[in-house]
Amino acid sequence: MADMAMDPFYALSQEIQGTKTKISDSIFENYKLAVAQTNDINNRAMQVALHNDTAFADLKQQVANSIAETMLAAARTDGAIGRSAMSTQQLIMEQGEMTRGLIDGLNTQNLNTALINQNSALVGGGVAYGGLGLAHGALNSAFQNVNLASATNALQSQIQDQSLVNTGTMSGNEQTQTPTNVV
């Protein structure tokens, strides 16, 4: 027998079926490739998102660490300022005590000087008073000498005229005379 001839419609349908299978396989391969690419894109997007989240968390941690370090530095600065202020206050108090001691010493010295000056004035007054006593004694002696001279002159005057009995008295620094004329 001779070749059997194939039905052209059957051959065409077989070729259409093969083409359909090839197209279907190609579409399926393209779909699988698209899914794989989508999965790869999603995977990469997820990795980028995770990386970004990690980077953001690291950045937030760095900011928090910087804030904590800044607060710690501020606390240290406050402590240093407090120590400096306390040191200054202590120095002021010590200097105040020294100043009060100096003022008390100067006041004591001024009081001692005033006391010495007052004592010197009193001693000077005593010396002046003593000098006054000497001057008084000299004045009294001079007064007595004048009285004596006057009495002597009166006596001489009376002797020339007549006889005289003197009954004068002397007590302390005073001398009195009561001449009596004898006729």
Secondary structure as the mmCIF struct_conf table of DSSP 4:
data_model
#
loop_
_struct_conf.conf_type_id
_struct_conf.id
_struct_conf.beg_label_comp_id
_struct_conf.beg_label_asym_id
_struct_conf.beg_label_seq_id
_struct_conf.end_label_comp_id
_struct_conf.end_label_asym_id
_struct_conf.end_label_seq_id
HELX_LH_PP_P HELX_LH_PP_P1 ALA A 2 ASP A 7
HELX_RH_AL_P HELX_RH_AL_P1 PRO A 8 ASP A 161
BEND BEND1 GLN A 162 GLN A 162
STRN STRN1 SER A 163 ASN A 166
STRN STRN2 THR A 169 SER A 171
TURN_TY1_P TURN_TY1_P1 GLY A 172 ASN A 173
STRN STRN3 GLU A 174 THR A 176
STRN STRN4 PRO A 179 VAL A 182
#
